[in-house]
Every structure is written in structure tokens, then in C-alpha cells.
Amino acid sequence: MDLLTLSQGLDTIWIVLTAAMILLMEGGFALLEAGFVRQKNAVSIIMKVFVDITFGALIYFAFGFALMHGKDAGGFVGLSGFFMNGDLSHIKLNVSLDTYWLFQSAFVIAVISIVSGAVAERINFRAYILFTIAMTGLIYPIAGHWIWAVGGWLGKLGMLDFAGSAVIHGLGGFAALAAAIFIGPRIGKFSADGQANIVPPSNLPLASVGAFILWFGWFGFNSGSTMSATNGSIGHIAVTTMLSAAAGGAACILFTMFRYKKADPPMVINGSLAGLVGITAGCAYVSDDVAILIGIICGIAMLLATEWLESRQIDDPVGAFAVHGISGSIGTIALGLFAKEELTSQVGQGYYGLFYGGGWQLLGIQTLGLVVVCVWGFSLTWISLKIINKFVRVRVSQDEELVGLDVGIHGVPAYSQEHDFLDLERLKQERPH
């Protein structure tokens, strides 16, 4: 076996393994969101995650991958590779295209799962399927082309986004904000005077397990983006990922203890996730101490953003916008300030952070890219939902929402008690013959 064959084999194993880790994050999303919503809507969360994986993978295979990574047309969209056929010779990798598609499909599934939480407990299942098709087949792939594809206009400008703080979390977070505003708050979330009412999570231990699974999968998310098992930066990427997540959670523990006199579990969970989101863009480009700083800022900003949403009467049951939209934005901008020359030079990037003597160029590019991607995600989501609503009502009926989507839409509760079956047997025995 020659060295090239060995290298290809190692890279293939690495990318498939990390893709599987990212796909496991869907289990994390399912548990996290099911734990944060009320018990009567837990099944609907699971079903939406299955839509993310099934429809998301199929649509990305048919159309999304081509629009994102196909042969460039003017820097704005790809136009080859539909159904993974056609000219994709411009993609130069040490692994097969199938391997690359698998890894990229895991990313697109994560994007739509961000939006899922913002519309929890009140979106029509059929409308959600249609929006999943729009997100995975059009909205995300085109934005992804701008930054990550060969010839993408933001990538050519020099924008840095190693694993997707902007193109995944910024876009997904602002799409979640648009969806939450479009669909409106849950019944009873806000009182007549505009005050937010507390909707207690149904199962915080379940939500915390979901967060830990997401944390685990994030090592695949970030480290796998090296696309190589022999890349020397894998260890550094894993360390910055860990430190930022820990700092985000620790900041929320201390901040809520100071502000509310008690550590707030949902906020601590989301604080760690905010740290993970924030470091995703710069995990390969910033130092360990900067990773801690990013995590702290993202954790506190997430808390403040959550309060701001409620003051505006915007209902986001799992904090999708605060975690992904805000932290993704912070992480993207942070690169313009803290990216180190010796790290960015490894990817052929001519710019580095303002605080390291790199000038304003990278900061300007990062800001431009972030604004464009977030506006694209917000506006296209709003337009998509507007169109979908003309054919399928986006929001469930009042009766379905009150009884819960599990029974109202899917016809089955999340939890069945043993006495339910005993009562059925008793009724059968008591029924007159």
C-alpha cells in the first residue's frame, strides 16, 4: 500500500466518522427541544427531526449540493452536480465525492434543525415539510456557495468561516427569528399587558442530555471540517471548541446567580451551546484564551438576547435565535478582531485580525459576509413561509395547539401510562354483550 492510498483511506474514515458524529447531533436536537417544550408536544419535535434527516438528505442530494458546490456561475450559485451527476471536477479532495457529500449533508440537516426549535408547539407539520425542502434545497445551499464553494464571491473576498458560525448558525438563527415572528407566539405565552408568562420545560434532564450530545457532536462538526485525518490543527480545534463551550456555560452560571440569585438551568444549557456556536467560525484561527473570551461573550449575549426577544413579544421556545443567530454573529465578527496570522496563513488567507496588527480588512469582510448571509436567511425564510401559507396553513388550529400537536397532528401522546391499558381492559369486561 502506497502513502497516497493510505492517506485517502485515513481521510475517508475520518470524514465518515465525523459526519456520523454530526448526524448524532440530531438526537441531541430531539432531546434538547423535547425537554424544553411541553409534554404534549414532544412527539411533534421528534417528527420534525425525522423530517430534517429524511427530506433534508434527499433534497440536498437532488438539488442542494449542486447549487452549493456545483460549478460556479458568477460567484453566486453552482449549476452542476444535480443528483451527484455532471461536472464536479473542480472539487479537489483527497476523498471521494460521495464521502464529501455525506459530510456536507450532515451540515445542511443541522441548519434546518435550528429553525425547528423556534416554531415548536405551533407549526403545521405539512408546512414544515415544505419549508424543509426550501431551506435544504435553496436557502442554505446558495448562501453556502458564497462562502465555501470554489468561486464563491465571499470566499474570494477572503471571508473566514471554518465550520459555519455564519453560514450555518447565523443563517439558521436569523431564519429561526423570521419564522418565530411570522408564526407568532404560543397561546398564553404573553399576557394582555405584554408580559411574558413562564412556560416550564417538560423535562430538563432530557434537555441536558440533548445538550451533551450536541457538545459531543460539535467535535465532529469543527474538527471534521479539516477534511483530513492528518491535519495538525485537529487537536487545537478540539481544545478551542471545548474551552469556548465551557466558558459559555460557566458565564451563564455566574451571571444568573448574580442576576437572579439562582443558577438558571435552561440558560446554562443554552450558554454552553452559545459558546459552541461562537467558536465554530474561528476554532482553527484563534488562540485558546480568545476561545474562552468568545465563549463568555456569547453566553452573556445569549441571555440578554433572550430577554430582548421576550420584551418584543417574540416567542422562541428553545432560544434558537439567541443561541445560533446572536452567537454565530459574534463568532464571525470575532475573527476580524482575533484571527492570528500564523493560523490563517495555513489556508492561504492574506488577512488576519485587527488586534494582531492585521488592519481593518478582515473585519470589514467578516461584517459584510455576516450581514449578507443573515439578511438572506431572514428574508428568504419569510418569503418561503408566505408562499407556503397560501397553499398550506403554516400555523396549526387553536384546538390543535391547545390539545397539543402530539395528539392533534400525529394522533399519539409521547407517554402512555400503564393504567390506560388497564382501564381499556376493564371497559371491555364491563361492556354489555
Disulfide bonds with the S-S distance in Angstrom:
none
